[in-house]
């Protein structure tokens, strides 16, 4: 796609089918094929790209859209590195098996040991 058909017809991408048709007929009156054949070809190809809903959807997929504006990430709250008494409970619980859900390793098969490998 060499030209954006919305720009050729002077329309926004959110325009309706009636606006596309009205812009096409207004531009054809201003640039008839007898006086401006190249301009008429540009207008006609832009109208053909937007005439039906299927063609318009295909054209919208092919148009290169600019990337979204950069939004800087939100700042994280400052880290609290002070020691609090409740930290002892979190440390004790972190090393326990209370939160463990997978006990599959406890029941794995024991390999046969050779006399030489011991």
Protein Blocks (a to p, Z undefined) as FASTA:
>chain_A
ZZdfklmnopafkbcfklmmmmmmmmmmmmcfklmmmlmmmmmmmmmmmmpmmlmmmmmm
mpccdddddddddddddddfbdcfklmmmmmmmmpcklpcblklmmcccddddfklZZ
